Amino acid sequence: MGTKSKLEYIWLDGYKPTQSLRSKTKIIENFSGKLQDAPMWSFDGSSTEQAPGGSSDLLLKPVAIFDDPARKNGYLVMTEVLNSDGTPHDTNGRATIKDEDEDFWFGFEQEYCIWDTEHHAPIGFPPAGYPPPQGPYYCSVGAMNAIGREIVEEHLDLCLDAGINVEGINAEVMMGQWEFQCFAKGAKKAGDHTWVARYLLERTAERHGYAIEWEPKPVQGDWNGSGMHANFSNTLLRTCGSQAVYEQICKAFEPRIAEHIAVYGAGNERRLTGKHETQSIDKFSYGVSDRGASIRIPIATVENGWKGWLEDRRPASNADPYKVAGVIVETVSAASKNVKS
């Protein structure tokens, strides 16, 4: 008898306004570990808000594969949801990304809260009331401030062992809030890495008896929200060496505020208030090193002679990185064609 492998097929469901992760395990004998050898599979779309009960079969098309270091002979298979005729399902944000040549590079800064489901608050918050005001928690150390590190470190190791390109982690501004950063060359690939990293984070927290809260404003009041800042570039931004070109690209975002905000996460209006390092949801601005702007021009880009990347600070922590990448690619591609250097 050959070796039997566990392939965890991961997909996004049809829940609104925020899609959730779903997964199930397929056992394959003598699996090669290669994406092309992961077969198409199916699932009951009527149980995920993606199909009626009378015609519920939907397809899972493997698009990325990673080792699953937490399981013996395990693999993590990210998939796209297709209709039974093989066309993309309307919940399939990945299929809408127009970056076939992988000219776009993306780095997502994924913030989240480790959530105490018993007390309905971030881990470390007292059972009633609030901890001391934020200030000492960002990039902190010590049991008074850095709460949940064992989960964060376990998740980081799992991601690195899986081959997910996580480039860093840090404790965030609110107690119980953390961040990891995922980077990839190719918009679809960046989404794949970020979604599978999210999946592993959910599973790691589950093992410790906690949940992950992706809401953009999980605690009301004078507490930071959670975002998923999108750092992006294409060949033009990486090579132009022109402040004027950068400003033209930034200005191209302003007429499309509504289009971007529509896919930047449900409930984002509670986070994008103009406070706590955000610009108001209905306004647009850009600036060098300005964390209160809609789009920040990193100082590293300027110091490198206007060759580098931009950061859209508006996407919320619960936004779909596929849809965020898709709309940014669309806006920047159109603007790049019209650039006057």
C-alpha positions as CSV (number, residue, x, y, z in Angstrom):
1,M,0.0,0.0,0.0
2,G,1.3,3.4,-0.9
3,T,1.6,6.5,1.2
4,K,-1.7,8.3,1.8
5,S,-1.7,12.1,1.9
6,K,-4.2,14.5,3.4
7,L,-5.1,17.4,1.0
8,E,-7.0,20.2,2.8
9,Y,-9.1,21.9,0.1
10,I,-9.7,25.5,1.1
11,W,-12.3,27.9,-0.4
12,L,-14.3,31.0,0.2
13,D,-18.0,30.7,0.9
14,G,-20.9,32.9,-0.2
15,Y,-21.7,34.6,3.1
16,K,-22.4,38.4,2.9
17,P,-21.1,40.9,3.5
18,T,-17.9,39.0,4.5
19,Q,-17.0,35.7,3.1
20,S,-15.7,33.0,5.4
21,L,-13.1,30.2,4.9
22,R,-14.3,26.7,4.4
23,S,-12.2,23.5,4.0
24,K,-12.4,19.7,3.8
25,T,-9.9,16.9,3.5
26,K,-9.3,14.6,0.5
27,I,-7.2,11.5,0.9
28,I,-5.0,10.7,-2.1
29,E,-2.6,7.7,-2.4
30,N,1.0,8.4,-3.6
31,F,0.4,12.1,-4.1
32,S,3.3,13.9,-5.8
33,G,2.9,17.1,-3.9
34,K,2.5,19.1,-7.1
35,L,-0.4,21.4,-7.9
36,Q,-1.1,19.8,-11.3
37,D,-1.7,16.5,-9.6
38,A,-4.3,17.8,-7.2
39,P,-7.7,16.9,-8.8
40,M,-10.7,19.1,-9.2
41,W,-13.2,18.4,-6.4
42,S,-16.8,19.4,-5.6
43,F,-18.9,20.5,-2.6
44,D,-22.4,21.2,-1.5
45,G,-22.9,24.9,-2.4
46,S,-26.3,24.9,-0.7
47,S,-24.6,24.7,2.7
48,T,-22.4,27.7,2.0
49,E,-24.8,30.2,0.6
50,Q,-23.5,29.5,-2.9
51,A,-26.2,27.4,-4.6
52,P,-29.8,26.2,-4.2
53,G,-30.5,22.8,-2.8
54,G,-31.9,21.5,-6.1
55,S,-28.7,22.1,-7.9
56,S,-26.0,22.4,-5.3
57,D,-22.8,20.9,-6.8
58,L,-20.0,23.4,-7.2
59,L,-16.4,22.7,-8.2
60,L,-13.2,23.4,-6.4
61,K,-10.3,24.2,-8.8
62,P,-6.9,23.9,-7.1
63,V,-4.8,27.1,-7.7
64,A,-2.0,27.0,-5.1
65,I,-0.5,24.3,-2.9
66,F,1.5,24.4,0.3
67,D,2.9,21.9,2.8
68,D,0.7,21.4,5.9
69,P,3.3,21.2,8.7
70,A,0.7,20.6,11.3
71,R,-0.5,17.3,9.8
72,K,1.4,14.1,8.9
73,N,1.6,13.8,5.0
74,G,-0.5,17.0,4.8
75,Y,-1.0,19.6,2.1
76,L,-3.0,22.9,2.0
77,V,-4.8,23.4,-1.4
78,M,-6.2,26.8,-2.1
79,T,-9.0,26.6,-4.6
80,E,-11.3,28.8,-6.7
81,V,-15.0,28.1,-6.7
82,L,-16.5,27.3,-10.1
83,N,-20.0,26.7,-11.3
84,S,-20.8,23.1,-12.5
85,D,-20.0,24.2,-16.1
86,G,-16.5,25.3,-15.1
87,T,-17.1,29.1,-15.2
88,P,-16.1,31.2,-12.2
89,H,-18.8,31.4,-9.5
90,D,-19.9,35.0,-8.7
91,T,-18.2,34.7,-5.2
92,N,-14.9,34.0,-6.9
93,G,-12.9,37.2,-6.4
94,R,-9.6,35.6,-7.5
95,A,-10.9,35.0,-11.1
96,T,-11.5,38.8,-11.5
97,I,-7.8,39.8,-11.1
98,K,-6.3,41.0,-14.4
99,D,-2.6,40.4,-13.7
100,E,-1.8,37.4,-15.9
101,D,1.8,38.4,-16.4
102,E,2.3,38.9,-12.6
103,D,3.7,42.4,-13.2
104,F,2.1,43.5,-9.9
105,W,3.7,42.8,-6.6
106,F,1.6,43.0,-3.4
107,G,2.4,43.0,0.3
108,F,-0.5,42.8,2.7
109,E,-0.2,43.9,6.3
110,Q,-2.8,41.8,8.0
111,E,-4.0,43.0,11.4
112,Y,-6.3,40.9,13.5
113,C,-7.4,40.3,17.1
114,I,-7.0,37.1,19.0
115,W,-10.5,36.8,20.4
116,D,-11.7,35.5,23.8
117,T,-15.1,34.0,22.9
118,E,-16.1,33.6,26.6
119,H,-15.7,37.3,27.4
120,H,-16.4,38.6,23.8
121,A,-13.2,40.8,23.8
122,P,-9.6,40.7,22.6
123,I,-7.4,38.3,24.6
124,G,-6.0,40.1,27.6
125,F,-9.0,42.4,28.2
126,P,-10.4,42.0,31.7
127,P,-13.8,40.2,32.0
128,A,-15.5,43.6,32.6
129,G,-14.2,46.9,31.4
130,Y,-11.0,47.7,29.6
131,P,-7.2,47.4,30.1
132,P,-5.0,50.5,30.4
133,P,-5.2,52.8,27.4
134,Q,-3.3,51.9,24.2
135,G,0.3,53.1,24.0
136,P,2.4,50.3,25.5
137,Y,1.1,47.4,23.4
138,Y,2.6,48.2,20.0
139,C,5.7,46.0,19.3
140,S,5.7,45.3,23.0
141,V,7.3,42.6,25.1
142,G,6.3,41.3,28.5
143,A,3.3,39.5,30.0
144,M,1.6,42.8,30.9
145,N,1.4,44.0,27.2
146,A,2.2,41.3,24.7
147,I,-0.8,38.9,25.1
148,G,-1.1,35.8,22.9
149,R,2.5,35.6,21.7
150,E,2.5,31.8,21.8
151,I,-0.3,31.7,19.2
152,V,1.5,34.2,17.0
153,E,4.8,32.5,17.1
154,E,3.3,29.1,16.4
155,H,1.4,30.6,13.5
156,L,4.6,32.1,12.1
157,D,6.5,28.9,12.2
158,L,3.6,27.0,10.5
159,C,3.5,29.6,7.7
160,L,7.2,29.5,7.1
161,D,7.3,25.7,7.2
162,A,4.4,25.7,4.7
163,G,6.2,27.9,2.3
164,I,4.0,30.9,2.8
165,N,5.9,34.1,2.3
166,V,5.3,35.8,5.6
167,E,7.9,38.6,5.9
168,G,7.2,39.7,9.5
169,I,5.0,39.9,12.6
170,N,4.4,42.4,15.3
171,A,2.2,43.2,18.2
172,E,-0.2,46.0,17.3
173,V,-1.6,49.2,19.0
174,M,-4.5,47.6,20.8
175,M,-4.0,44.9,23.4
176,G,-4.6,41.4,21.9
177,Q,-4.1,42.8,18.4
178,W,-1.3,41.5,16.1
179,E,-0.2,41.7,12.5
180,F,1.6,39.6,10.0
181,Q,2.8,40.7,6.6
182,C,2.6,38.6,3.4
183,F,4.4,39.4,0.1
184,A,4.3,37.9,-3.3
185,K,5.2,38.8,-6.9
186,G,1.8,38.4,-8.7
187,A,-1.5,39.7,-7.4
188,K,-3.2,36.3,-7.4
189,K,-0.2,34.7,-5.6
190,A,-0.3,37.4,-2.9
191,G,-4.0,36.7,-2.3
192,D,-3.3,32.9,-2.2
193,H,-0.5,33.4,0.4
194,T,-2.6,35.7,2.5
195,W,-5.7,33.5,2.5
196,V,-3.8,30.4,3.4
197,A,-2.0,32.3,6.2
198,R,-5.4,33.4,7.5
199,Y,-6.5,29.8,7.4
200,L,-3.6,28.6,9.4
201,L,-4.1,31.4,11.9
202,E,-7.7,30.4,12.4
203,R,-6.7,26.8,13.0
204,T,-3.9,27.8,15.4
205,A,-6.2,29.9,17.5
206,E,-8.8,27.1,17.4
207,R,-6.2,24.7,18.9
208,H,-5.7,27.1,21.8
209,G,-9.4,27.7,22.4
210,Y,-9.6,31.2,20.9
211,A,-11.1,32.7,17.7
212,I,-9.7,35.3,15.3
213,E,-11.6,38.5,15.0
214,W,-11.3,40.1,11.6
215,E,-13.7,43.0,12.2
216,P,-12.2,46.5,11.3
217,K,-13.4,48.1,14.6
218,P,-13.7,45.2,17.1
219,V,-13.7,47.5,20.2
220,Q,-15.6,50.8,20.1
221,G,-14.1,53.9,21.6
222,D,-10.5,55.2,21.7
223,W,-9.0,52.0,20.3
224,N,-7.3,51.4,17.0
225,G,-9.2,49.5,14.3
226,S,-7.8,46.6,12.3
227,G,-6.7,47.1,8.7
228,M,-5.0,45.2,5.9
229,H,-2.8,47.8,4.4
230,A,-2.1,47.0,0.7
231,N,1.5,47.7,-0.5
232,F,1.7,47.5,-4.3
233,S,3.9,48.2,-7.3
234,N,4.2,47.4,-11.0
235,T,7.1,47.9,-13.3
236,L,6.3,51.6,-13.8
237,L,6.3,52.3,-10.0
238,R,9.4,50.2,-9.5
239,T,11.4,51.9,-12.2
240,C,10.0,55.4,-13.2
241,G,12.2,57.6,-10.9
242,S,9.6,60.4,-11.2
243,Q,7.6,62.2,-8.5
244,A,5.2,63.4,-11.2
245,V,4.4,59.8,-12.2
246,Y,3.8,58.8,-8.7
247,E,1.4,61.8,-8.2
248,Q,-0.5,60.9,-11.4
249,I,-0.9,57.3,-10.1
250,C,-2.1,58.5,-6.7
251,K,-4.6,61.0,-8.2
252,A,-6.1,58.2,-10.3
253,F,-7.5,56.7,-7.2
254,E,-9.5,59.8,-6.2
255,P,-12.4,59.5,-8.7
256,R,-12.8,55.8,-7.7
257,I,-13.3,56.1,-4.0
258,A,-16.7,54.3,-4.0
259,E,-15.4,51.5,-6.2
260,H,-12.5,50.8,-3.9
261,I,-14.4,51.2,-0.6
262,A,-17.0,48.7,-1.9
263,V,-14.4,45.9,-1.7
264,Y,-12.3,47.2,1.2
265,G,-14.3,45.4,3.9
266,A,-17.7,45.6,5.5
267,G,-18.0,47.9,8.5
268,N,-14.9,49.9,7.4
269,E,-16.8,53.2,8.1
270,R,-16.3,52.5,11.8
271,R,-12.5,52.3,11.3
272,L,-11.9,55.0,8.6
273,T,-12.9,58.0,10.7
274,G,-9.9,60.3,10.3
275,K,-8.6,59.2,13.7
276,H,-6.3,56.4,14.8
277,E,-4.0,56.7,11.7
278,T,-6.8,56.7,9.1
279,Q,-8.3,59.1,6.6
280,S,-12.1,59.5,6.5
281,I,-13.9,57.0,4.4
282,D,-15.4,59.6,2.1
283,K,-12.2,61.6,1.6
284,F,-9.1,60.9,-0.4
285,S,-5.5,62.1,0.2
286,Y,-2.0,61.0,-0.4
287,G,1.4,62.0,1.1
288,V,4.9,61.0,1.8
289,S,5.1,59.1,5.2
290,D,1.5,60.2,6.0
291,R,-0.2,57.4,7.9
292,G,-3.3,59.6,8.1
293,A,-3.6,59.6,4.3
294,S,-5.6,57.3,2.1
295,I,-2.4,56.4,0.2
296,R,1.0,56.7,1.8
297,I,4.1,57.2,-0.3
298,P,6.8,55.4,1.7
299,I,9.9,57.4,2.5
300,A,12.0,54.5,1.1
301,T,10.4,55.1,-2.3
302,V,11.4,58.7,-2.2
303,E,14.9,58.0,-0.9
304,N,15.3,55.5,-3.7
305,G,14.8,58.2,-6.3
306,W,11.0,57.7,-6.7
307,K,11.4,54.0,-7.5
308,G,9.4,51.6,-5.3
309,W,5.8,51.2,-4.2
310,L,2.7,52.7,-2.7
311,E,0.6,51.8,0.3
312,D,-3.2,52.0,0.2
313,R,-4.1,52.2,3.9
314,R,-7.9,51.9,3.5
315,P,-8.5,48.2,3.2
316,A,-9.9,46.7,6.4
317,S,-8.7,43.6,8.1
318,N,-11.8,41.6,6.9
319,A,-11.3,42.6,3.2
320,D,-10.8,39.9,0.6
321,P,-7.1,40.4,-0.6
322,Y,-8.2,39.0,-4.0
323,K,-10.8,41.8,-4.5
324,V,-8.5,44.4,-3.0
325,A,-5.7,43.4,-5.4
326,G,-8.2,43.3,-8.3
327,V,-9.4,46.8,-8.0
328,I,-5.9,48.2,-7.4
329,V,-4.6,46.4,-10.4
330,E,-7.4,47.9,-12.5
331,T,-6.9,51.4,-11.3
332,V,-3.1,51.4,-11.6
333,S,-3.1,49.7,-15.0
334,A,-5.5,52.3,-16.4
335,A,-3.5,55.1,-14.9
336,S,-0.2,53.6,-16.1
337,K,-1.3,53.7,-19.7
338,N,-2.1,57.4,-19.4
339,V,1.1,58.5,-17.6
340,K,2.9,61.5,-18.9
341,S,6.5,61.4,-17.7
